[in-house]
Amino acid sequence: METEYDLIVIGGGPGGYHAAMKAASLGLKTAMIERGRAGGTCLNRGCVPTKALLHGARLYSQALNAAQFGVKAEALSYDDAAAAAYRDETVDTLVGGLISSIEKSGVRILHGSGKVTAGTDGSGRRMVRFTPAAEDGSAGAPEQMLSAADVIAACGSAPLMLPIEGAGCRSVITSDDILTGPELPKSLVIIGGGVIGCEFAALYTDLGRPVTVIEALPRILGNMDIEISRSLSMILKKRGAQIITAASVTRISEDAGGSAAAEYECKGKKASAKAEKILMAAGRRALTADAFEDGLDIAVERGRIVVDKYYETSEKHIYAVGDIVPGIQLAHNAGAQGTAAACRIAGAEADIRTSVDFDNNGSLMHIDTVPACVYTSPEIASIGLTQAQAREAGIDAVCAKAVTGSNARSVISREDRGFVRLVAEAHSGRLLGAQMMCADAVDIIGELSAALANAMTAEQLRRAVRAHPTYEEILSDALEQLP
């Protein structure tokens, strides 16, 4: 097999395959090493299988409540095995399409594991130790030494297991486990009220199954807008979930009957929550060491690899993107980073689509333009700054809020009450951020992402005519309130 490349990418998730395909399109001889299936966590054990299950559960919930629309469903049931088959078929279809696209782009896919060595060849090229693996995961051919002018590490992350007594018992599962099994647990205690925890809580409330969320912070979705957090908490509780915040899980136990209990302390009191399984959803840990052998002086800070604005590490010609570098752990963020790194390596103009500089009276401010989405019902999406964050940065900001109560499409579909809040610079009207909780929020946010990336103003956005009746019309209502 070929051993010399212009670029070797270690990891076939969104950061890796976007980088590899972009590099190949720019004329670089590129190889991508992946030890599992192409697509990484997002496609195989994260975003896609979760959303497939959420879609099915939402349909089930809508059918149960369809009488309000004149539709009567009888003998309705939810089949775990059929839902799992649909989930897996969806993933398999997308993986097959992705592999075909990667191969057509000219990227060589190498199945196995790769690690950058501390040494270089005689011309200064980076050396990668490649250990092939068979398709079934067993050992493949003997390891080989590959070389490349540049290497991109995109190793991703894994579920974080908190050091709680009893966390190793059989009743404790991770998102990897719950998204690959043939059945969902009949009841669930979720440790962690972040995005992963809230999406599984929404799944369980749609299915009408008992679910408890235990969160250490004072509120769920603690890194998002406080109104979004409070609204989702109320909605989940209304649908039957137990939401316990400012609580610390101290011990996990299981009984002979197969059920488990999470013991916790909240406001000085001890209690426990019982379920068939305990889902550990307290975050993910970056797999920072997976691509590097000992001897490489790769700078790491707080568990993430330190990179510059082009995603180059402290070692020249070694780049890192995705979950292993600082920032939000999102597939689309990793993909944008991979594209930017590949452009830099190829000598093209760096395509840094993850940030934009705003000139604020002569000073530059870094604004994140990566949307964050939560696939609950209603959907949640946010981007850029909140009004409080803008003011903390010294920006005179104004905000406008529109609710969905008068949105025709929302009333037609009987959506829960939602809202959109836009934040803009006071003197210019330039959009700085948006927070929304409404139907189709994860799609509507795309318009605002483009607006932030292009430094658009409220006046420019008002020029667009939005179709009626659509959920997106709520943007027009909010924009009318901005300067």
Sequence and secondary structure as in RCSB ss.txt:
>XXXX:A:sequence
METEYDLIVIGGGPGGYHAAMKAASLGLKTAMIERGRAGGTCLNRGCVPTKALLHGARLYSQALNAAQFGVKAEA
LSYDDAAAAAYRDETVDTLVGGLISSIEKSGVRILHGSGKVTAGTDGSGRRMVRFTPAAEDGSAGAPEQMLSAAD
VIAACGSAPLMLPIEGAGCRSVITSDDILTGPELPKSLVIIGGGVIGCEFAALYTDLGRPVTVIEALPRILGNMD
IEISRSLSMILKKRGAQIITAASVTRISEDAGGSAAAEYECKGKKASAKAEKILMAAGRRALTADAFEDGLDIAV
ERGRIVVDKYYETSEKHIYAVGDIVPGIQLAHNAGAQGTAAACRIAGAEADIRTSVDFDNNGSLMHIDTVPACVY
TSPEIASIGLTQAQAREAGIDAVCAKAVTGSNARSVISREDRGFVRLVAEAHSGRLLGAQMMCADAVDIIGELSA
ALANAMTAEQLRRAVRAHPTYEEILSDALEQLP
>XXXX:A:secstr
   EEEEEEE  SHHHHHHHHHHHHTT  EEEEESS TTHHHHHHSHHHHHHHHHHHHHHHHHHTGGGGT    S
    HHHHHHHHHHHHHHHHHHHHHHHHHTT EEEEEEEEEEEEE TTS EEEEEEEB TTSSB S  EEEEEEE
EEE   EEE     BTTTSTTEE HHHHTTSSS  SSEEEE  SHHHHHHHHHHHHHT  EEEE SSSSSSTTS 
HHHHHHHHHHHHHTT EEE SEEEEEEEE TTS EEEEEEETTEEEEEEESEEEE S EEE TTTTB TT    E
ETTEE   TT B SSTTEEE GGGSSS   HHHHHHHHHHHHHHHHTS    TTEEEEEETTEEEEEE   EEE 
SSSEEEEEE  HHHHHHTT  EEEEEEEGGG HHHHHTT    EEEEEEETTT BEEEEEEEETTHHHHHHHHHH
HHHTT BHHHHHTS   SS TTHHHHHHHTT  
